[in-house]
Amino acid sequence: MAENDPIAETTPIENAAPKPTPGARPGPKPHPGPHPGPRPGGPRPHAPAAAQAPRVHPASDPSKHGRVDADGTVYVITSAGERAVGSWQAGEGAEGLAHYGRKYDELATEVEVLEERLASGTSDPKKVRAAAQQVADTLPTAAVVGDLDGLAARVGALLTGADTAIVTAQADREKSRSEGIARKEALAAEAETIAADATQWKTAGDRMRALLDEWKTIKGVDRKTDDALWKRYSKARDAFNKRRGAHFAELDRERAGAKARKEELIAEAEKLKNDTAWGETSAKFRDLLAKWKAAGRAPRDTDDALWARFKGIQDEFFSARNAAADERDAEFTENGKAKQALLDEYTPRIESAANLAAQKSALRELQDKWEAIGKVPRDQMGSLEAGIRALEKKIKAADDTQWRRTDPEATARAAQFRDRVAQFEDQAEKAEKAGKTKDAVRLREQASQWREWADAAEGAVENR
């Protein structure tokens, strides 16, 4: 090698060994050692596992892209010409080319890993570009032998693709940010609406929690905007919780008041349960029930127990009333039988009486006994009353006929009839004031009958 050869002065010699003396026995050949100096592209401690995994590729052919001269200097050949990359003194020149070819393959593998990371879309394109730029910066001085022009083109395409991916990723981030802001603004607005208007507390509470769960899934919003939106949501949630708490606190107060009121109603019911004024007391119990419903619900753990107490008292009273009603109905049934027996007894007696006076006497006996018996079942009242009224009308018709035929003092008799009308009407009025409605009805019917007789008597006088 020439003494002033710049390549010899600047190129490091790898695994340099003394040249063999002619005729001497050759010793063991030194193995090619590691490439001196930093690894092309610099250290990459954070490369993913995929980038560090060994790859199986056919080895490149360094003889197409380099040579070793007679003194062991190794050259790589590019479109720009030759460039010395090292010196090989450990063996044959082909071994030196193979050594630097393997280093090229390692560098090409790193480029391939970066290409795959970029193509996958799962890596940060900025980091991929930085690593690719580091490789690009080392290519002009890389101590390797291989297709550096082709590798430079791949690295250039990698840089271009990374730049495009960076722009795309930035656009995607901006889109994600805009969408995230819009979603969180919508969630915050809905939370504010719930905080201001909701009254279905369970449903609204569930929705508030769902809003929070959805909020946590939204990514990509910048911290400043996210903090401002979170304050809106958090403020709305706090306002809702405060309003809901106030509602339930008021509800607790109302339920405590309802409990006190229902206990008062139970005490009132206790006082009434043994009262035998059935109609009046039944009305009072109905009034208590209306007040119970208006009192509202007591606390859940006591309301059912309070109702059971109140209903038990109410049932006790109405059971007693129903028992009394059953006893009364039995009595009315017997009364109905007694009145029917009177009709069966007196109807033939009146019809077979010798004269009108005997008929009237029998009718008066019937009427006195009839009134003494008392009330009958409602479903028998019409038929029984119709039976005695038929007898009364029959005698009245006979009496009317006799008077028209025999009474010389028709005018006086007509006056007497009017007196009888007045008497019956007076008795009917007194009976009605005493609450004896049916008696009043019967007396008015008698008054009506006497009025007809009076009218008839007066008519007879007028027509005489």
Secondary structure, DSSP 8 states (H G I E B T S, - for coil): --TT-HHHHHS-EET------TTS-----------SSS-TT---TT--HHHHS--------GGGTEEE-TTSEEEEEETTEEEEEEEE-SS-HHHHHHHHHHHHHHHHHHHHHHHHHHHHT-S-HHHHHHHHHHHHHHGGG----S-HHHHHHHHHHHHHHHHHHHHHHHHHHHHHHHHHHHHHHHHHHHHHHHHHH---HHHHHHHHHHHHHHHHH-----HHHHHHHHHHHHHHHHHHHHHHHHHHHHHHHHHHHHHHHHHHHHHHHHHHTT---HHHHHHHHHHHHHHHHHT----HHHHHHHHHHHHHHHHHHHHHHHHHHHHHHHHHHHHHHHHHHHHHHHHHHHHT-SSHHHHHHHHHHHHHHHHHH----HHHHHHHHHHHHHHHHHHHHHHHHHHHHH-S-HHHHHHHHHHHHHHHHHHHHHHHHTT-HHHHHHHHHHHHHHHHHHHHHHHHHHH-
